[in-house]
Amino acid sequence: MNSYYDLLGVPPHATEMEIRSAYGRDVLRLQESASDKVAQFRTALDAAFATLVDPTKRSAYDEALAADAQNHVAGAAEEADEAFRYARRGGFWFAGGALVTALTYAFSEGTYFLAWGPLLFGGFQLVRGLIRYLTVSSATRQAAHFAVLGGLIAVGILSAGFVGLSEAQAAQEIADNKKWNALIDTTSLDVTKASDLVNSVADRPGPWSASHGADMEKASVLYASVADAVAVGTAPASLEWYRVGMAKNFRDAAAIAHEYSLLTATSPASAFEALDNRWKVRLDEATALSDRFVSQEGTAP
């Protein structure tokens, strides 16, 4: 029991009559059985009764209880402060290790120093201190303590999250670059073949013939195949605009080449001139895309 009042089951402000009534009730219950434990409990009841019915003894006892309660509160507060300081030290190590890792990553172009020691040691001490802090009396915990520990945890998690997210983005960018390069490798031959066919038709002497139309249709098929591949392909995020633009450009090339293939020797000159103009516009658009690519990447596409 915590006190004589608890032993008798009465509140600290109980009257003498209430104390006598509670004592008599408990004594009657104890008479129903006999054992060493009952005898010990009866001795404790007698001591509690003798103290609480005597005003002088009760006053001294109440003062002792109050002093003990104050000592208990002071001890609990000291224990809470000690647990907080322990957790705070771990939090500083944890947040510092994560922050060092994040800063070296941010200012070293992807290479960084991973502070495993402070992260692991600080994280362990932080968790251990938090568990210890949460086991002390709730009355001794302070909102300021939670704010400090929460801030340290937030710094550590955000710093580590920055590195983790950056690493994930870098890995994704590497994967996209590989897919982009693979796309270029698989389509470059078809682009070359189509361009060679178009150039051979343009340089071929004599009037327009069936062979001209056949070669332009072959070029149209090749351009369409490349456009389809580029349209569903994957590019790094920074080059997505280029992928979209080139897919459209190849699609335009396929359409114009197909219309060239439908011409005959008897087609009016205006039809050839209109397609020539459309082809020139397409080439200008491709050049504009290429120039933007060089401006952004510092190299030819």
VEXKOLNU-213495 format. One record per residue: residue number from 0; x, y, z of N, C-alpha, C in turn; residue in one letter. Coordinates in steps of 0.02 Angstrom, whole numbers. Each point is the difference from the previous one (the first is absolute). Example, Ala and Ser with C-alpha at 12.3 -4.5 7.8 and 13.67 -1.06 7.14 Angstrom:
BEGIN
   nr     n.u     n.v     n.w    ca.u    ca.v    ca.w     c.u     c.v     c.w  rest
    0     660    -284     390     -45      59       0      45      60       0     a
    1     -18      53     -36      42      59       3     -39      55      37     s
REM end
This chain:
BEGIN
   nr     n.u     n.v     n.w    ca.u    ca.v    ca.w     c.u     c.v     c.w  rest
    0      42     -60       0     -42      60       0      44      63       0     m
    1     -26      53     -29      38      62      -2      -1      37      66     n
    2     -54      -6      37      -5      38      63     -50     -35      46     s
    3      -4      25      62     -49     -27      48     -71      13     -26     y
    4     -10      55     -34     -66      15     -26     -20     -54     -52     y
    5      47     -19     -42     -14     -52     -49     -13     -67      34     d
    6      37     -13      53      -8     -63      36     -71      -6      29     l
    7     -25      55      27     -68      -1      28     -54      13     -51     l
    8      20      23     -59     -49      14     -53     -40      63      12     g
    9      32      51      29     -33      64      12      40      55     -32     v
   10     -32      57     -16      37      56     -30      40      37      53     p
   11      51      39     -21      42      36      48     -39      49      43     p
   12     -58      22     -23     -39      48      40     -54     -35      41     h
   13       5     -65      10     -51     -38      36      -5      23      73     a
   14     -60      -3      27     -11      19      70      20     -58      45     t
   15       6      14      66      17     -52      47     -53     -55       0     e
   16     -64      19      -7     -54     -49      -2       8     -47     -60     m
   17      17      29     -58       9     -41     -61      59     -47       8     e
   18      53      24      34      59     -43      10     -17     -58      47     i
   19     -36      15      54     -19     -53      47     -47     -51     -34     r
   20     -45      25     -41     -47     -45     -34      37     -46     -48     s
   21      47      28     -38      39     -40     -47      42     -52      37     a
   22      31      21      56      41     -46      38     -42     -58      28     y
   23     -58      16      28     -43     -52      27     -23     -48     -55     g
   24     -16      25     -59     -22     -42     -55      55     -49     -20     r
   25      62      25      -5      55     -43     -21      16     -52      54     d
   26      -4      20      63      15     -48      54     -51     -57      -1     v
   27     -64      16     -10     -51     -53      -4      14     -48     -57     l
   28      23      25     -56      15     -43     -57      59     -46      15     r
   29      50      28      36      59     -40      14     -15     -56      50     l
   30     -51       8      42     -17     -51      49     -27     -64     -33     q
   31     -19       5     -63     -28     -58     -34      54     -50     -20     e
   32      63      19       2      54     -46     -19      60      15      43     s
   33      45     -50       5      60       9      41      60     -28     -38     a
   34      51      40      -8      62     -21     -33      53      51      17     s
   35      62     -16     -19      54      47      13     -10      66     -37     d
   36     -25      -5     -62     -11      61     -38     -55      43      31     k
   37     -52     -33      26     -54      37      33      26      35      62     v
   38      44     -34      36      28      30      60      43      61     -17     a
   39      39      -7     -54      41      57     -21     -44      59     -22     q
   40     -53     -16     -36     -45      52     -23     -35      34      59     f
   41     -18     -40      51     -33      28      60      48      47      36     r
   42      63     -19       4      50      44      32       5      66     -37     t
   43      -1      -3     -68       3      61     -40     -63      43      11     a
   44     -59     -34       4     -62      37      12       2      35      68     l
   45      24     -34      50       3      29      67      46      62       0     d
   46      57      -6     -35      46      56      -3     -32      59     -36     a
   47     -35     -14     -55     -33      53     -38     -54      33      43     a
   48     -39     -41      36     -55      27      41      28      42      57     f
   49      52     -25      32      28      36      57      29      67     -22     a
   50      27       3     -60      29      63     -25     -54      50     -20     t
   51     -51     -24     -36     -48      47     -30     -53      25      49     l
   52     -11     -37      55     -50      26      48      31      46      51     v
   53      67       3       0      35      46      45      17      63     -40     d
   54     -30      57      18      12      62     -40      73      19      -7     p
   55      39      -9      53      71      19      -3      38     -46     -48     t
   56     -12     -65      11      35     -48     -43     -23       7     -74     k
   57     -65      13      -8     -26       7     -69      30      61     -34     r
   58       6      55      36      29      60     -29      73     -12     -21     s
   59      38     -34      43      70     -15     -17       3     -47     -59     a
   60     -46     -49      -1      -1     -48     -55     -17      35     -66     y
   61     -49      46       2     -19      36     -61      58      42     -27     d
   62      38      30      46      58      39     -21      53     -45     -33     e
   63       9     -58      28      48     -48     -28     -22     -23     -69     a
   64     -67     -11      -7     -26     -20     -65      11      55     -52     l
   65     -12      62      19       8      56     -46      73       7     -21     a
   66      45      -7      48      71       5     -16      21     -56     -46     a
   67     -26     -59      14      17     -57     -43     -26      10     -70     d
   68     -60      28      -6     -29      13     -66      42      50     -39     a
   69      23      53      36      42      50     -32      66     -30     -24     q
   70      28     -43      43      62     -34     -19     -10     -45     -61     n
   71     -58     -32      -1     -15     -44     -56      -7      40     -65     h
   72     -35      57       5      -8      42     -59      67      27     -24     v
   73      41      21      49      66      26     -18      43     -54     -32     a
   74      -4     -60      28      38     -56     -29     -24     -18     -70     g
   75     -66       1      -9     -28     -16     -66      21      53     -51     a
   76      -1      64      21      20      54     -45      73      -6     -19     a
   77      42     -17      50      71      -9     -14      11     -59     -48     e
   78     -38     -53      11       6     -58     -44     -22      17     -71     e
   79     -54      41      -5     -23      20     -66      52      44     -35     a
   80      31      47      38      51      43     -30      60     -41     -23     d
   81      19     -49      40      57     -42     -18     -14     -40     -63     e
   82     -62     -28      -4     -19     -38     -60      -2      46     -61     a
   83     -25      61      10      -2      48     -56      71      17     -24     f
   84      45      13      46      69      17     -19      33     -58     -38     r
   85     -14     -60      23      28     -59     -34     -27      -6     -71     y
   86     -67       8      -7     -30      -3     -66      24      57     -44     a
   87       8      59      30      22      59     -39      71     -10     -27     r
   88      44     -30      40      68     -14     -26      -3     -46     -60     r
   89     -41     -52       7      -8     -45     -58     -30      35     -59     g
   90     -48      45      13     -32      37     -54      50      44     -37     g
   91      46      32      38      51      42     -32      46     -42     -45     f
   92      20     -58      26      42     -44     -41     -37     -23     -62     w
   93     -62     -20       8     -40     -25     -56     -11      55     -52     f
   94     -23      58      23     -13      55     -47      65      24     -32     a
   95      54       4      40      64      22     -27      26     -47     -53     g
   96      -4     -66      13      24     -48     -49     -40       4     -65     g
   97     -66       6       7     -42       4     -60      13      65     -37     a
   98      11      55      38      11      65     -32      68       1     -36     l
   99      51     -29      30      65      -4     -33      -6     -39     -65     v
  100     -36     -56       3     -10     -41     -60     -35      40     -54     t
  101     -53      37      19     -39      38     -49      41      57     -30     a
  102      38      36      43      39      57     -24      56     -22     -47     l
  103      35     -53      18      54     -24     -44     -29     -26     -65     t
  104     -60     -28       3     -33     -23     -62     -20      59     -44     y
  105     -27      52      32     -25      57     -38      56      40     -33     a
  106      59       3      33      54      43     -26      57     -40     -32     f
  107     -10     -65     -10      54     -41     -29     -22     -34     -64     s
  108     -52      26     -32     -23     -26     -65     -13     -76       2     e
  109     -38     -20      50     -21     -70       2      44     -45      41     g
  110      61      20      15      43     -40      44      -6      29      70     t
  111      -4     -42      50     -12      25      67      30     -45      52     y
  112       7      27      60      25     -37      57     -58     -24      42     f
  113      -9     -65       3     -55     -28      39      23     -11      71     l
  114     -25      41      46      22      -1      70     -36     -56      38     a
  115      21     -61     -13     -34     -58      31       6       2      76     w
  116      60      17      25      11      -2      72     -49      44      38     g
  117       0      66     -14     -48      44      35     -72     -20     -11     p
  118     -16     -22     -60     -70     -19     -15     -22     -59      43     l
  119      41     -52       1     -20     -60      37       4      12      76     l
  120      57      28      23       7      13      71     -53      49      25     f
  121      -8      55     -37     -49      50      20     -70     -26      -2     g
  122     -17     -38     -52     -67     -28      -6     -16     -47      57     g
  123      49     -43      18     -10     -47      56     -10      37      65     f
  124      43      50      13      -6      37      63     -64      41       1     q
  125     -19      27     -57     -62      39      -3     -61     -43      16     l
  126      -4     -58     -31     -57     -45      12      -1     -23      73     v
  127      59     -18      24       4     -24      70     -20      55      48     r
  128      23      62     -13     -18      56      43     -74      16      -3     g
  129     -29      -4     -60     -72      13      -7     -41     -51      39     l
  130      18     -63      -6     -36     -52      37       4      14      75     i
  131      59      17      22      10      14      71     -41      62      21     r
  132       0      51     -43     -37      61      15     -75     -12       4     y
  133     -26     -43     -43     -71     -14      -1     -24     -43      58     l
  134      48     -31      36     -19     -41      57      -5      40      65     t
  135      25      62       0      -5      40      62     -71      27       5     v
  136     -15      28      58     -67      26      12     -18      54     -51     s
  137     -61      -4     -26     -21      48     -51       0      72      27     s
  138      -7       7      65      -1      67      29      68      34      -5     a
  139      54     -39      -7      67      29      -2      24      12     -72     t
  140     -37     -22     -50      20      11     -69     -18      72     -20     r
  141      41      27     -44     -10      69     -21      -9       5     -75     q
  142     -44      45     -21     -11      10     -71      64      23     -35     a
  143      40      41      35      63      24     -29      47     -57     -15     a
  144       1     -51      44      43     -58     -12     -22     -36     -64     h
  145     -65     -11      -6     -25     -33     -60      15      41     -63     f
  146      -4      66       6      14      43     -58      73      -7     -22     a
  147      46      -1      48      71      -6     -16      15     -68     -32     v
  148     -25     -53      32      13     -67     -27     -34      -9     -68     l
  149     -61      27      -7     -34      -4     -64      38      37     -55     g
  150      28      59      18      39      37     -49      62     -36     -22     g
  151      35     -32      47      60     -38     -17     -17     -60     -44     l
  152     -54     -34      17     -21     -57     -41     -19      24     -70     i
  153     -35      57      -4     -21      26     -65      61      18     -43     a
  154      50      32      31      61      17     -38      34     -63     -27     v
  155       5     -50      43      32     -62     -21     -38     -35     -56     g
  156     -66      -5       8     -40     -35     -49      -2      38     -66     i
  157      -8      67       3      -1      40     -61      67      -3     -37     l
  158      55       2      38      66      -3     -31      10     -68     -33     s
  159     -16     -53      37       7     -66     -29     -48     -10     -58     a
  160     -60      29       6     -49      -6     -54      24      36     -63     g
  161      34      57       9      27      37     -57      50     -43     -38     f
  162      45     -32      37      50     -43     -33     -33     -60     -33     v
  163     -47     -31      36     -34     -58     -29     -39      17     -63     g
  164     -37      56       3     -39      21     -58      46      19     -58     l
  165      55      34      15      47      19     -53      31     -62     -32     s
  166      16     -49      42      28     -62     -27     -50     -37     -44     e
  167     -63       0      22     -51     -33     -40     -10      36     -66     a
  168       1      67       2      -7      38     -62      59     -11     -46     q
  169      60      -4      30      60     -12     -41      -3     -69     -32     a
  170     -23     -50      39      -5     -67     -28     -52      -2     -57     a
  171     -55      36      10     -52       3     -52      27      34     -62     q
  172      40      53      10      28      37     -57      49     -45     -38     e
  173      39     -39      36      46     -46     -33     -38     -51     -41     i
  174     -54     -26      29     -41     -49     -36     -31      31     -62     a
  175     -25      62       7     -30      34     -58      52      15     -54     d
  176      60      17      22      54      13     -50      17     -64     -39     n
  177       1     -56      36      14     -64     -34     -55     -15     -51     k
  178     -62      10      19     -55     -12     -46       2      48     -59     k
  179      18      63      15       5      50     -54      55     -18     -49     w
  180      58     -20      26      55     -19     -44     -17     -63     -40     n
  181     -36     -46      32     -21     -60     -36     -49      18     -56     a
  182     -44      48      14     -47      22     -52      37      31     -59     l
  183      50      41      15      40      31     -54      35     -54     -41     i
  184      28     -50      35      36     -53     -35     -46     -40     -47     d
  185     -62     -12      23     -45     -42     -40     -33      38     -57     t
  186      -2      67       3     -34      38     -52      48      36     -48     t
  187      63       7      21      47      39     -41       9     -29     -70     s
  188       1     -66      -5      10     -31     -66     -59      14     -46     l
  189     -61      -4      27     -60      15     -41      -1      74     -21     d
  190      21      44      45       3      71     -17      49      12     -57     v
  191      58     -33       4      51       7     -52     -26     -26     -67     t
  192     -32     -59       1     -26     -29     -61     -53      45     -32     k
  193     -45      26      42     -53      43     -26      29      64     -30     a
  194      47      31      36      31      61     -25      38     -12     -65     s
  195      34     -57      -6      37     -17     -61     -48      -8     -59     d
  196     -59     -31      12     -49      -9     -53     -26      68     -24     l
  197     -16      44      49     -26      67     -19      53      39     -38     v
  198      62      -2      23      54      37     -34      13     -28     -70     n
  199      -4     -67      -7      13     -30     -66     -55      21     -50     s
  200     -62       5      25     -54      22     -44      10      73     -19     v
  201      20      41      47      10      71     -14      56      12     -49     a
  202      52     -44       4      59      10     -44      -6     -37     -66     d
  203     -53     -40      -6      -6     -42     -61     -21      44     -59     r
  204      36      -3     -57     -18      41     -58     -60     -28     -37     p
  205     -29      40     -42     -56     -23     -40     -67      13      32     g
  206     -54     -13     -38     -67      13      26     -19     -50      55     p
  207     -55      18      35     -26     -42      54     -24     -66     -30     w
  208      19     -56      34     -18     -66     -26     -27     -43      57     s
  209     -21     -61     -21     -26     -47      50      52     -18      52     a
  210      64      -3     -20      53     -17      48       8      54      53     s
  211     -11      64     -22       1      54      50     -54     -11      52     h
  212     -61     -14     -23     -55     -11      46      11     -60      45     g
  213      29     -54     -28      12     -60      40      51      13      56     a
  214      52      37     -18      51      16      51     -28      46      54     d
  215     -42      48     -19     -30      44      50     -48     -38      46     m
  216     -35     -50     -27     -44     -41      42      42     -41      50     e
  217      58     -26     -23      44     -36      46      23      47      56     k
  218      18      62     -20      22      48      50     -57      16      49     a
  219     -61       5     -26     -58      14      42     -10     -54      52     s
  220       7     -63     -22      -8     -56      47      53       2      54     v
  221      62      15     -19      55       3      48     -11      58      50     l
  222     -19      59     -26     -13      57      45     -58     -15      48     y
  223     -51     -33     -24     -58     -18      43      21     -48      55     a
  224      44     -48     -18      24     -47      50      40      35      54     s
  225      43      46     -22      39      38      49     -46      44      44     v
  226     -49      32     -30     -46      42      38     -37     -41      53     a
  227     -22     -60     -18     -34     -43      48      46     -17      58     d
  228      63     -18     -16      47     -19      52      15      58      47     a
  229       9      60     -29      16      58      41     -60      21      42     v
  230     -60      -7     -28     -61      21      35     -11     -40      64     a
  231      16     -65      -1     -11     -42      58      64     -11      40     v
  232      54      32     -21      65      -9      34       4      40      64     g
  233      57      -8      34      12      34      63      62      44      -7     t
  234      -5      61      24      56      47       0      10      27      69     a
  235      60      24      16      10      34      64     -49      58       6     p
  236     -19      17      60     -50      53      10      21      66     -34     a
  237      65      14       1      23      63     -30      -4       0     -76     s
  238      -9     -59     -30      -2      -5     -73     -69     -23     -25     l
  239     -49       1      43     -66     -22     -20     -27      44     -57     e
  240      13      65       4     -23      46     -52      30     -20     -68     w
  241      63     -23       1      34     -18     -62     -31     -64     -29     y
  242     -14     -48      44     -31     -63     -23     -68      14     -33     r
  243     -41      41      32     -66      16     -26       6      37     -67     v
  244      46      48      -2       9      39     -61      24     -43     -59     g
  245      48     -45      14      26     -42     -54     -51     -52     -23     m
  246     -41     -24      46     -52     -48     -19     -48      34     -50     a
  247     -19      62      14     -43      37     -47      36      13     -66     k
  248      65      16       3      37      16     -60       6     -61     -46     n
  249      14     -57      30       3     -61     -40     -68     -19     -28     f
  250     -53      14      39     -68     -14     -24     -15      45     -61     r
  251      20      63       4     -10      45     -57      40     -24     -60     d
  252      61     -23      12      42     -24     -55     -32     -60     -35     a
  253     -30     -45      40     -33     -59     -29     -59      21     -42     a
  254     -39      49      24     -60      23     -37      19      34     -65     a
  255      51      43       2      21      36     -60      30     -49     -51     i
  256      41     -46      24      31     -49     -46     -54     -43     -33     a
  257     -52     -17      38     -54     -40     -29     -36      40     -55     h
  258     -11      64      12     -34      40     -51      45       8     -62     e
  259      66       4      10      46       0     -57      -9     -64     -41     y
  260      -8     -57      36      -4     -64     -36     -62      -5     -44     s
  261     -50      40      14     -62      -2     -38       3      43     -64     l
  262      52      41      -6       7      42     -59      21     -41     -61     l
  263     -14      27     -58      20     -31     -63      32      53     -44     t
  264      24     -23     -57      33      47     -47     -48      52     -25     a
  265     -66     -15       2     -50      48     -25     -27      45      55     t
  266      24      -8      62     -25      43      55      23      72     -13     s
  267     -42      48      18      18      71     -12      61      20      41     p
  268      36      48     -24      60      25      34     -18      29      69     a
  269     -61      27       5     -20      30      64      -4     -53      56     s
  270     -17     -63     -19      -3     -53      50      70     -15      27     a
  271      49      -4     -46      69     -11      21      24      59      43     f
  272     -17      61     -21      24      59      36     -30       3      71     e
  273     -63     -19       6     -33       1      66      34     -49      48     a
  274      15     -61     -27      33     -50      43      71      21      16     l
  275      34      32     -49      68      24      13       0      51      57     d
  276     -50      44       0      -5      50      53     -14     -32      68     n
  277     -44     -48       1     -15     -35      62      62     -36      26     r
  278      38     -29     -46      61     -36      21      51      49      29     w
  279       5      59     -31      47      51      26     -21      23      69     k
  280     -65       9      11     -24      19      66      18     -53      52     v
  281      -9     -62     -20      17     -56      46      74       0      17     r
  282      42      12     -50      72       3      12      18      58      47     l
  283     -33      57     -10      12      58      44     -19     -16      72     d
  284     -56     -35       9     -21     -19      67      50     -48      32     e
  285      26     -47     -40      50     -47      26      63      37      20     a
  286      19      50     -40      60      40      16     -10      39      64     t
  287     -60      28       9     -15      38      61       5     -46      61     a
  288     -26     -61      -5       5     -48      55      73     -17      14     l
  289      39      -9     -53      71     -16       8      37      58      34     s
  290     -15      61     -20      34      58      30     -17       6      74     d
  291     -62     -12      17     -20       3      71      34     -55      39     r
  292       7     -58     -30      34     -56      32      72      18      15     f
  293      35      28     -50      70      19       9       6      54      53     v
  294     -46      48       2       2      53      50      -8     -28      70     s
  295     -41     -51       7     -14     -28      67      53     -51      21     q
  296      19     -44     -46      44     -54      18      74      13     -16     e
  297      13      49     -43      69      14     -18      30     -48     -50     g
  298     -41     -39     -31      23     -48     -50     -55     -11     -51     t
  299      20     -25     -59     -49     -12     -53     -44     -59      18     a
  300     -65       2     -20     -44     -57      15      17     -60     -43     p
REM end
